[in-house]
């Protein structure tokens, strides 16, 4: 599981950084394209977080089922 959390963390760093940079550019310039880019990176960040959560939950469920079968 540590491997999954490390990969998730390494993916989140550039995604959240890009979100903040493009949102800052949007606040500075008011350009709608910058806001849309920020929203896209934010949504990918949410996908990574929810995917990591799903992997964690299903790993726990499978481990529980295996322990019940023994």
N, C-alpha and C positions, 0 to 999 in steps of 0.2 A: 504494500500500500504506500510505502514511502516513495516508491518510484512514481506512482500516479500523482501524488501530491507535489513532488518536485517538478514533474513535467507541467502540471497545471500552474504552478507558481512561475515557472519560466515562460509559459505562454501568456500569463496575465500581466507580467511586467511591461512588455512592449504594447500590449493592447490597451491597458489603462493609461500608460504614458501617452500613447497616440490620442486617446480620447481627451485627455486633459489639454494636450497641445492644440488640437483642432478646436476644442471648445474655447480655449483662450484666444485663438485667432478669430473665431466667430465673435467673441465679445469685443475684440479690438476693432474689427473691420465691419462687422454686421453682414458679412457675405453669407448667403444662405448655403452655398456649397460647403463651406467649412463646418456649418452646423450638421449638415447631412453626413459628412465624413465622421464627425464626432459620434453621431447616433449609430452609425454602422459599426464603429469600433466598440462602442458601449454594448451593443447587442451581441457581438462576438464574445465580449467579456462575460456576459450573462450565460451564453451557451457553454463556455468553458467551465464556469462555476457550477452550473446545473448538471453538466455531464460528469464532472468530478463527484458531485454529490450522489448522482445515480450509481456510478461505479462503486462508491463507498457503501451505499445501501445494499446493492445487489451482492457485493462481496460478503457483507455481514449475513444476509439471508442464506446464501449458499453455504457459508461456514456453519450456520446454525442447522441447516438441513443435514449436512454431513455429520455433525456431532450427534444429531438425533438418530441417525441411521446406525451408528456404532453401538 
